[in-house]
Amino acid sequence: MYMRGKRRPAHKHSANFKTLSDICKQICNVKMSEGLTKETIDRYKRVCGSVEEFAEIKGLSTNIESINVEFARQYITFILHEKKTFKGHRYKPDRVKTPGCSPSYANDHLKTLRTIFNFCVKEGMINENPFKKINKVKQPENIIQILSVDELKKLLKTPNKRKFLEFRDYVVMMCLVNSMARIGEIVTLEMTNINFELGYIVLEAEKTKTRKGRMIPLDGNTMRLLKKLLQRNTRFKPSKYVFITEERRRLTTDNFRKRLADYAEMAGINKRVHPHLFRHTAASMFLQAGGDLRHLQTIIGHKDLRMVLRYTHLSLESLARQQSEYSLINQVVDGLNKPRKTQRKHGR
């Protein structure tokens, strides 16, 4: 459209990218060319699909020019109060698919949408990012649960190591405990990523969340388990992956997560056991045993030390021990104020 002798300034590429679906395809293509992981690309698709679901329910347009700050606020409200949790999840029963998702889930969507609409601004499709004006949802900082040593032992004893799939799951658990890696980093391990001679695994940069590769030493027992698993794998057709199904497909995170929950139930553990719990537990116990924070940061692969401090969880027992040993009260209370031993009187 023209205005009385003047051309209306049009957004760059606005003719090509009008709907959120168009934008999603474009950003996924761009991010794939930049080497982002498949998990990140899939997250863009899931979030865009969720926004389109919301717009259809509310009778709103997903045209790029229609998505404003009010649209953004309504979407976050929809996430918190109306969207069903675990909708479409194959392994979750219907009883847990209830309306209203968690604040952390809403903030994850908000973060992804800010990235998507920053891309739109950069490409000249819009002038400002509507999701940038939306504040993060306040969420309670719950105490992170970890497994006790006894619970971890029970869990590791549950798989029947004579059965191929259960032995494979046992080796995955041992790798998670020993490496403190993310489940996605472990299930994508290839045979070429293992150095048996020097005793370490290589997590390739393109398969890590931070896009930074790292080498993680493993103990001799875990290395022997990996070697034994690869020997069992030779009964099937060749595969480059270490952790495979009987059909020679790579083990997926969802598949392992479901099987792990079954093992936890069999072991009688009354906690929500998930793959990331191994990372929390191992990192916490590493610090409790006197491990160095900087070394932990290198092992778990976080760029920011503050994230390591948030990531790990020290037990109440460890905190009480530190408080007892290093508290200022030990310096200000002299011997006269300390409890005295009562002496028995002779003859009684």
Steps between C-alpha positions, in 0.01 A plus 500: 500500500622853420438826686437808279819510307710333771595138525418345837818358656463125492672258733776302338376159378149576638344364180668164554452445873154586622399224735673346799521174305698674226731658755554167676611334175733790424669513840538121511676507162728781618580334833571166331747677270664642815545151642247502784399162641191312386361536855514881471334496159227271633444741790437787257245283318325393824471855631371638168250215485384585852448866407301397192286271719434792737409734211257246353327450837469875558410586140810717453717553195859376487590759238830655605348848518220376728730357767543792739566543873138426591514178295821406682345561845193295412719214381701483824171510697372214282814297578463553876127431532359318197757302302504133599820370653674221307251532214587252227761324717500130415617378839289714734159377626192717443463565873808726501395693189328779692441867407773746594874460450780596737666845513827345381321356195350843425843664536654245263238593239556869565876462451453312171245752368732788582767331288256440213372858498851642539567321173194670350628842609845425362351393169293820482162326516391697809629808681498367856480173688162471684631223729791715618255714698359200689658439840606151602246315711604492864563148614580353841855371540423152623767290666640263242458141601792263454535127543664364811786252463266218610234602248759516224626153590145360494435660161822361349417149628158496334585429132556133411850517353454168319245661270642717224267800534521509879878466495510788251284711736733413790802621301315823413436558872864436585611743230258766628628462857868488402501775235229733639404555135151575369295204376500639144880509505521138612246335269664664196843356583663327205765229515759748373428723803653247742873485570551169680876538519493828696161445665283792390203585280471791259180707491497667159416871491207461261334255739534706820257761626768767534651421158835439666666160482665341800695190600388322816711233676309190615604249762633159401178316591284719275748464213485120537120512493508705179736250340276211605193677360671555164585129490132417555406748228692296243224238506291744297557688178773767521412838653719800574313571824593346836150485650261331261170312493457143380390649168841674473349846547660750733353505851289815542480717810124443530542123480764497772301744718201264494712194579678685782167589663408129488828403669443760771154359571642147516770621741237659726641852472236758593649785301453618144799331342606644165833504309597850617476383860825306449669829406362681805596214730851446364580874498375545856694203632811617311492823702411327825805276459721809469511533120609834353229727358706596194570138415129424535422786261733347240355151542132595473567751221355829626653824376381705796611406852176647637310231314709236677411652835130487411529157346646317796317426821673437831323276749386623840750262658786664309377849584470412870854361501640816338300722735628310804862516386529854365233702682609827661335380820805278559715813536269712718400233751786443747568192706307632801175503306539154351309210659690339784520134582328422831709305746352227714543532873683214662292258696198520276 
